[in-house]
Amino acid sequence: MDDSQQFDIGDQARPRQPWFGAKTFGYGYGPRTWQGWLVIGVLVLVAILVATLTKGHMPVTLIGIIPLLVVPRLIMAIQRR
């Protein structure tokens, strides 16, 4: 057995599951994999950090919140391709 066959996992690639998908109940999308939950967790932590650091300064808060809205939509758009 040569080295190239030692780690052979077969010819079939595992299908990639989307990180986010349509909810069973309600509207919108929700996380489907651990990567989706990780993205949600990081975004929640960023939202808490922004809220704590800005302490109610509206323009700075809005600038900090925009990525929280854009990042999940970018991920979903990329995965639809």
C-alpha positions as CSV (number, residue, x, y, z in Angstrom):
1,M,0.0,0.0,0.0
2,D,1.5,3.3,-1.0
3,D,1.0,6.6,0.9
4,S,-1.7,7.9,-1.4
5,Q,-4.1,5.0,-0.7
6,Q,-3.6,5.2,3.1
7,F,-6.0,8.2,3.5
8,D,-8.4,7.4,0.6
9,I,-11.9,8.3,1.6
10,G,-13.5,7.3,-1.7
11,D,-14.4,9.0,-4.9
12,Q,-17.7,10.4,-3.6
13,A,-17.5,13.8,-1.9
14,R,-19.8,14.3,1.1
15,P,-22.6,16.7,0.2
16,R,-22.2,20.1,1.8
17,Q,-25.1,21.0,4.1
18,P,-26.1,24.7,4.1
19,W,-25.4,26.5,7.4
20,F,-28.8,28.2,7.4
21,G,-32.1,26.9,6.1
22,A,-35.8,27.7,6.2
23,K,-37.5,27.3,9.6
24,T,-40.1,24.6,10.1
25,F,-42.3,26.9,12.0
26,G,-42.5,30.7,11.5
27,Y,-40.7,32.9,8.9
28,G,-37.1,33.3,7.9
29,Y,-34.0,31.2,8.2
30,G,-32.3,29.5,11.1
31,P,-29.0,27.7,11.7
32,R,-28.8,24.1,10.5
33,T,-25.2,23.1,11.4
34,W,-22.7,23.8,14.1
35,Q,-21.1,26.4,11.8
36,G,-24.5,28.3,11.6
37,W,-24.8,28.2,15.4
38,L,-21.2,29.4,15.7
39,V,-22.0,32.4,13.4
40,I,-25.1,33.2,15.5
41,G,-23.1,33.0,18.7
42,V,-20.3,35.2,17.5
43,L,-22.9,37.8,16.2
44,V,-24.7,37.8,19.6
45,L,-21.3,38.4,21.4
46,V,-20.5,41.2,19.0
47,A,-23.9,42.8,19.6
48,I,-23.4,42.6,23.4
49,L,-19.9,44.1,23.0
50,V,-21.2,46.9,20.8
51,A,-24.0,47.7,23.1
52,T,-21.7,47.7,26.1
53,L,-19.0,49.9,24.5
54,T,-21.2,52.5,22.9
55,K,-23.6,52.8,25.9
56,G,-26.4,54.3,23.9
57,H,-24.6,56.6,21.4
58,M,-26.9,56.0,18.5
59,P,-24.7,56.6,15.4
60,V,-21.9,54.4,16.8
61,T,-24.4,51.7,17.7
62,L,-25.9,51.7,14.2
63,I,-22.4,51.3,12.6
64,G,-21.8,48.4,15.0
65,I,-25.1,46.7,14.3
66,I,-24.9,46.9,10.5
67,P,-22.5,43.9,10.2
68,L,-24.8,41.9,12.4
69,L,-27.5,42.2,9.8
70,V,-25.2,41.9,6.7
71,V,-23.1,38.9,7.7
72,P,-25.8,36.2,7.9
73,R,-27.3,37.5,4.6
74,L,-24.0,37.2,2.9
75,I,-23.5,33.7,4.1
76,M,-26.9,32.6,2.9
77,A,-26.3,34.3,-0.5
78,I,-23.0,32.6,-1.0
79,Q,-24.4,29.2,0.0
80,R,-27.3,29.5,-2.6
81,R,-24.8,29.5,-5.5
